[in-house]
Structures are given as structure tokens and as C-alpha cells.
């Protein structure tokens, strides 16, 4: 299964066209997302990551264990992380909304950035929406909820950027949008999965009602490079 070390596998398979590479590390183009990965979390992996980040640059990574301090890196922020997968779930109709679902694209990017900056569902850049199918709900013309696709590996697609404006919580928007994104993923013969902070109990409850279960427990870390290294090269 390619869900272990999923960022690395995504950047080496279905999303290699979004990748920048240095030795045994890869990252998404910075305007797409700050997610990075390496073959192994060893000296070579971190050296490649530093090459990609550049002096003072940041990298967002997934780890099996909490980040341990190492020379050349400053820990910025992080949290325990759950990976959840949905092999058979189809969602609870009791949590869905009748709101109109709209497909989002380039013209919606400024509003998507604004909503994700407010709700902080995870790294989101001006080109993140290019990673897959994104949908949203508007209220009086304003984007108030959204969800879409991010990481993709053979047979699996991640549901991501699930967020709702604080003034519109409790209306079933998250479940509605997730169900639509999951439908599109399944139509391609793929399995939906996602990542969520381990302390986000409200979101985890929604995901469990939609049929997701925990497949992996790890850690998310944002690191700042303090090393002086070379430049990254295209993958």
C-alpha cells in the first residue's frame, strides 16, 4: 500500500509533475503546497530536504514519530496526526445539507485562500486547487465551505481542505461536500483517505460517520532550515 510515507509516494507517482527534487527528498512546487517528503527520515533525507527548502525556508512533513531536534533545523509547529481511510462508507444522510454544491477553480482561488487562512485545515496555496476536484458552498455569494482532493497515489486519493466558515458550522456542509468528493474518487475506482489532527475530535466524529477509520497514527511537523545548502532542481 502506498499510504505509508504518502507524500513521498505521491511525488514519485501520480503527482510527479508537481514535484521538485534534491537527492532523496521531494517537495511540491511552493505555490501548490508546502508538503515535502523523503525516502527515509535519515541524514540523507534531511540534507535533501534542506536543499529544497533553502536557507530559512520551511518544509511540512509527515513522520512516524514526533520530530526529534537535529542540527540545521528549527521546529516551527506540529501536532499528532491521524490518517483515516474509507473502504466502504457512503456517509450518513442525516448529516448532509440540501445546499447547492459548486465546482471551484482558478477564479475561486482568492476566496479559497481566504477561507483556509481563517479555518486552517492545513497547508493551502494559490495553486492547491490544481491537485484535483474542489467543490464549495456559497451563502449570499460568499464562499462559506469547501473540500477537495490533494495527495494522490495509485488506487487512493486524499480528501482535503475540508473547512467551513465559523458562522456556518452545524449545517452539514462538511459532510455534504466530502460525500461529493468521495463520490468522484470512487467513480474513478479509487479509495478515499484523509489526514486530520488527532485532537480535532469534532472533525474525526464527522469522518467516522462517513465511514472513515484510523489507518495510521503519526505526526505533522513544519520545520525551518538553518543550514546553508545548494539549490533544488526540477524533478
N, C-alpha and C positions, 0 to 999 in steps of 0.2 A: 504493500500500500504506500502511496506517495504522500500521505498526510503527515508522516513524520518528517521533520525538517522541511516543512511545506513551502516556505518562501524560496529556499534553495532549489527545490524541485520545480516550482513554478517558473523560475527564471531560467531553468535549463530545459524546459519542455514547452508547454503551451504559451508561455509569455516571454520567451527568449527575445522576442523583437522589442520588448520594453527594457531589456537588460543592459547594464554597463558592468564591465568585468575587470578584475585585477587579481591575477593568480587564482587562489581557491575561494574567492569571495565575489559575490554579485549583488547589485542593487537595482532597484527600479530607477528609471530616469527621475530626477528630483522633482520635476513638475507633476509627475504621476503620483508618487507616494514616497515616503521616506523609508519604506521597508527594505531591509537588506538580509542577506543570508550567506552562510559559508558552508563548505563541505563538512568541516568539523570545528568546534569551538576551541581550537588549539592555537599555538603561536602563529602558525602559518595563516590560519583563518583570520585572526585579528590583525595580522600585518596586511593582508589583502583588504580587509575592511577599512583600515586606516588609509590605505592608498586611495580607496574610493571616496572616503569622507573628506580627505584633505585636512590641513591644519585648522582646527577649530570647528570642523564640520561635525554634524550629528548623524547617527545611524540608529534605526529602530530595528531590533532583532527579537526573535523568539528563542528561548533557551529551555532546556530540560530542567535546569536547576537555577536557583537565584544567582544573579550575577555576582561573581567574586572579583574584588578590586584587582586591577592589573596595571602595570606601568604603561603610560601612553594614553590612558583613557580616564575620563571623568564621568561618573554616573549622574545622569540628569534626573530621570524619573523612571518608574517601573511599577509593576504590580503582578501578583499571581494571575495566571491566565488559564482559561478552560477552552479546550477545543471540543465542540459538540457536533454530532453527525446525525442525520435523519435518513435512515434507510427506508422506512415505511410510513412515516407520519404524513397526514394530509391536512392537519390543522383542525382546530375546533371552530365550528361555525358560530359558536356563541361569542367569540372574541372578534369577529370580523365586523367591519363597518360597510355601510352602503355608499360611502363617499366615492366619487369618481376618481379612478386611477389614471394618471397621465404619464406617458413615457417622457423621460428627461434627456436632454442632450446638451450640445455646446452652448446654446443660448441661455440655458438654465444654470450654467456653471457658477456665475457670481452668487446667485441665491443659494446654491448647494453649499458653496464655501461659507456663506454667512450662517446657514443653519448648522453646519457641522462645527463651526467655530463656537457657536453658542452651546451646543449639546455635547460636543466632544465624544463622538462614537469611536474615534481612532484617527490615525493619520489620513488626511484628505487634502489633495492638491487640486490645482486648476484643471488637470487632465485625468484625475482619477476616474471620472465617468467613462473614459475611453476603454476601461478594462472590461466592460460588459454592459448588461441591460440594467438601466436605472429607471425607477418609477417614483412618482410622488403624488401627494395630495395637496391641493390648494384650497385656501379659505379666503373668500373675497379677493382672489387673485394672488394672494401671498402663499409661497411655499411653506407648509407647516409640518410636513412629514415626508420621509423618503427612505428608500432602501435600494440596494443594487448588488452587483457582483464584483468581486475583487480577485482573490487568488484563484488560479485555475491550474490543475494538474490532470493527467489522464484519468478520466472517469469521475472527476469531482470538480465542483465549483463552489466557491465560498459566497455565502450571503453576508453582506457587509453594509456599513454606513447606515444601519437601521437607527433612525432618530426621529423624534417628534418634538416640536416646539413645546416648552413647558406649559404654555397656555392651552394646549390641545391634548394633554395626556388623558388617558382613560376613555378614549373614544374608539379604541380598537384599530387605530390607524397602523400601528406597527405590525400587528398580526395580518391585517389586510394586505399590506404591501409585501410582507415576507411571503405570504401564500402565493402571490402573483409571481414573485421572483423564483420561488421554488417550483412553480408550475413550468416556467420557461426552462429551468435547469433540467427537470425531469423529461420534458419533451425532447431534449437532446440525448436522452438516455444516460444522464449523469446523476450523481448523488449530491444533494446539498450538504454543506457543513458550514460552521461559523466559529468565530472566536469571541469570547466575552470575558471581561474581568471577573475573577472569582468572587468578588464582593458585590457584584451587581445582581442582587437577588431578585429584583423586580424583572429585569430582562431575562434572567435564567428561567423564571417561572413561565414567562411567555413562550420561551423557546421549548420548554418541556411540554407545554400544552400543544405545541405544534408538532410534537413527535421527536424532538431532538434529545439525545442522551450524551453524556460525557464520554469522550473517547480518549482524551489526553489531558493531563494537568501539567502546566509548565509555567513559564514566566516571560513577561514582556519587559524589555529594557530599552531606554533611549540613552545612548552614550555619546559623549563628545570627545573627539580625538584631540589629544595634546601633542601628538608626535609630528615630526616633520618628515614627510614622505613624498613619493612621486605622484604622478597624475594617473587618473583612471583612463582606460581605453575602452572603446566600444566593444560589445560582446562579439 
